[in-house]
Amino acid sequence: MSETRSKNLPPWEALVMVAHYLDPQTLALASCVSKSWCQAMSLDVVWQPLCSSSFPSLSNLKISYPSVPYHRLYATGLAAFKRRHKPPSKPRLSIDNIVFTIQLSTKGVPIFTIAEAASKMNNNQVFKFDVDVKHGSFKGIKGLEEMKVTWNVVLKGWEAIFTMMDWQGKLSCRAVEGWFSEELPCAGCCSSEVGSGIVADLKVDMKVEKVSVGILRVVDWRYVSIEDGLRYLQHFLLPCQCDGM
């Protein structure tokens, strides 16, 4: 019986020739058939072109670490690729559950105060929200004036609050639009000393008829998506899921 079975098995050379035409997933499955198939499907001559085409930087490590097989380098590169490109989980925080409070004042006197649900503000599928203000214009400002801008994000029910911006400085009344920005703290539990790479952005026209708030990426000065903004805010407004780890 064993002699008949051995005669039906393909020769070693044939396995290697066939392996050159298989994709990585099929090679991995074929290597589970038997020890001889595993050896044939794991040869460097089979995996070297696959590794070089998909992960050339890892393939070059073979020069420094010749004992590491190409199929191991390929598997490492594929795992790293999947981790990097894994879609983020849906945010636990909803846009319907947050309220923006915005206050602009000069010389200690409030010019306007806004408390508005984020879901009621105008947005364009990015974390940038516009709200109309009906509080007249800046009056009596000459030259440079000391201004204070505060923007808070409040969890409905006042269960939590996060200060996005608390800016104070001088603003020229010659400007058509006031533009304020502050770097936001890094979201997470153990990286407070590292910059977040995003800033809180607030614009107000000099007639105080419209205010815009948002979160900008420093790397390209584009507004983050609504989901990315909510994922950021949930670190500060909701109980951290890392606490139980």
C-alpha positions in Angstrom: 0.0 0.0 0.0 2.8 2.4 0.9 4.6 1.5 -2.3 1.5 2.4 -4.4 1.1 5.6 -2.5 4.7 6.6 -3.0 4.4 5.9 -6.7 1.4 8.3 -7.0 3.2 11.2 -5.3 4.7 13.8 -7.6 8.5 13.9 -7.8 10.3 16.6 -5.8 11.3 18.6 -8.9 7.7 18.7 -10.0 6.5 20.2 -6.7 9.1 22.9 -6.9 8.1 23.7 -10.5 4.4 23.9 -9.6 5.2 26.1 -6.6 6.6 28.8 -8.8 3.1 29.4 -10.3 1.2 29.5 -7.0 0.2 32.6 -5.0 1.3 33.0 -1.4 -2.1 31.8 0.1 -2.1 28.7 -2.0 1.6 28.0 -1.1 0.7 28.3 2.6 -2.2 25.8 2.2 -0.1 23.4 0.1 2.6 23.3 2.7 0.2 21.7 5.1 -0.3 18.6 3.0 2.9 16.8 4.1 6.4 17.3 5.2 7.8 16.9 1.7 5.2 19.5 0.4 6.1 21.8 3.2 9.8 21.7 2.3 9.0 22.2 -1.4 6.6 25.1 -0.8 8.9 26.9 1.7 12.1 27.0 -0.5 13.8 30.4 -0.8 13.8 30.1 -4.5 10.0 30.0 -4.5 9.5 32.9 -2.0 12.3 35.2 -3.0 10.5 36.8 -6.0 7.2 37.1 -4.0 9.0 38.8 -1.1 11.0 41.1 -3.4 8.0 42.2 -5.3 5.7 42.8 -2.3 8.1 43.8 0.5 11.5 44.8 -1.1 12.8 46.5 2.0 12.3 43.2 4.0 13.7 41.2 1.2 17.0 43.1 1.4 17.4 42.0 5.1 18.4 38.6 3.7 21.8 40.1 3.1 22.3 40.9 6.8 20.4 37.9 8.1 20.9 35.0 5.6 19.5 32.4 8.0 16.0 33.9 7.9 14.0 32.2 5.2 12.1 34.3 2.6 8.7 32.9 3.5 9.2 34.1 7.1 10.1 37.6 5.9 7.1 37.6 3.7 4.8 36.5 6.5 6.3 39.3 8.8 5.7 41.9 6.1 2.2 40.8 5.4 1.3 40.9 9.2 2.7 44.4 9.4 0.8 45.5 6.4 -2.5 44.2 7.8 -1.9 45.9 11.1 -1.1 49.2 9.4 -4.0 49.1 7.1 -6.6 47.7 9.5 -9.7 49.9 9.3 -10.2 51.7 12.6 -13.1 50.7 14.8 -16.3 52.8 14.7 -16.2 55.6 17.3 -18.2 55.0 20.5 -19.0 58.7 20.6 -21.9 60.0 18.4 -22.1 63.5 16.9 -25.6 63.6 18.5 -24.2 63.4 22.0 -21.9 66.4 22.0 -22.5 70.1 22.4 -20.1 72.9 21.5 -19.8 76.0 23.8 -17.9 78.9 22.3 -17.2 82.3 23.9 -15.4 85.3 22.5 -14.6 88.2 24.8 -12.4 91.3 24.9 -11.3 93.2 28.0 -13.2 90.7 30.1 -16.5 91.6 28.4 -18.2 88.7 26.5 -18.9 89.5 22.8 -20.9 86.4 22.3 -21.5 83.0 23.9 -22.7 79.9 21.9 -24.1 76.6 23.3 -25.2 74.5 20.3 -25.5 70.8 19.6 -22.9 69.8 17.1 -25.5 67.9 15.1 -27.4 71.1 14.4 -24.4 73.0 13.0 -23.6 73.0 9.3 -20.7 70.6 8.3 -19.4 69.2 5.1 -18.6 65.6 6.0 -15.4 66.7 7.8 -14.9 67.9 11.4 -15.6 71.5 10.6 -18.7 73.1 11.9 -20.3 76.5 11.0 -22.8 78.4 13.1 -24.4 81.7 12.5 -24.1 84.4 15.2 -26.5 87.3 15.5 -24.7 89.5 18.0 -23.8 92.6 16.0 -20.2 93.6 15.2 -17.0 94.4 17.1 -17.5 98.0 18.3 -15.0 100.3 19.9 -11.9 98.3 19.0 -8.9 100.4 18.0 -5.5 99.1 17.0 -4.7 95.8 18.7 -7.1 94.4 21.2 -6.7 91.7 23.8 -9.0 88.8 22.9 -10.0 85.6 24.7 -11.5 82.7 22.8 -12.8 79.5 24.6 -14.2 76.4 22.8 -15.4 73.5 24.9 -16.9 70.2 23.8 -19.5 69.0 26.3 -21.0 65.5 26.6 -24.8 65.8 26.7 -26.1 65.9 30.2 -22.8 67.6 31.3 -21.3 64.3 32.1 -17.9 65.4 30.8 -16.3 68.4 29.2 -13.1 68.8 27.1 -11.5 72.2 26.4 -10.5 72.3 22.7 -9.2 75.9 22.9 -8.5 78.5 25.5 -6.6 81.2 23.6 -5.7 84.7 24.7 -3.8 87.3 22.8 -3.9 90.4 20.7 -5.9 90.6 17.5 -5.7 93.3 14.8 -9.0 94.9 14.0 -7.8 95.3 10.4 -8.2 91.6 9.8 -11.3 90.5 7.9 -11.4 87.2 9.8 -10.0 86.2 13.2 -8.2 82.8 13.0 -7.2 81.1 16.2 -5.5 77.7 16.6 -4.0 75.6 19.4 -2.3 72.2 19.3 -4.4 69.6 20.9 -3.0 67.1 23.5 -2.3 63.6 22.3 -5.2 61.2 22.7 -4.4 58.1 24.8 -3.1 57.1 28.2 0.7 57.0 27.9 1.7 59.6 25.3 1.0 63.0 26.8 4.6 64.2 26.1 4.2 63.6 22.3 2.5 66.1 20.0 -0.8 65.0 18.6 -0.2 66.4 15.1 -3.6 68.0 15.1 -4.9 71.5 16.1 -8.1 73.0 17.2 -9.2 75.6 14.6 -11.6 78.5 15.1 -12.4 81.3 12.7 -14.8 84.3 13.3 -15.5 87.1 10.9 -15.1 90.6 12.2 -18.8 91.3 12.0 -19.4 88.3 14.3 -22.0 86.8 12.0 -20.4 83.4 11.6 -18.1 81.2 13.6 -16.3 78.1 12.3 -14.7 75.4 14.5 -12.8 72.3 13.5 -9.9 69.9 13.9 -7.0 70.3 11.4 -4.1 67.9 10.7 -0.8 69.7 10.9 0.8 67.5 8.2 -1.4 68.7 5.4 -3.6 71.4 7.0 -6.8 69.5 6.1 -9.7 68.9 8.4 -10.0 65.4 9.8 -13.1 63.3 9.1 -16.0 63.4 11.5 -15.3 59.8 12.6 -11.6 60.6 13.3 -12.7 63.7 15.2 -15.1 61.6 17.3 -12.5 58.9 17.9 -10.2 61.6 19.2 -12.8 63.2 21.5 -14.0 60.0 23.0 -10.6 59.6 24.7 -11.5 62.6 26.8 -15.3 62.4 27.1 -15.9 58.7 27.6 -14.3 56.2 30.0 -11.1 54.9 28.5 -11.3 51.2 27.5 -7.5 50.8 28.4 -8.3 51.3 32.1 -9.2 47.6 32.6 -6.2 46.3 30.7 
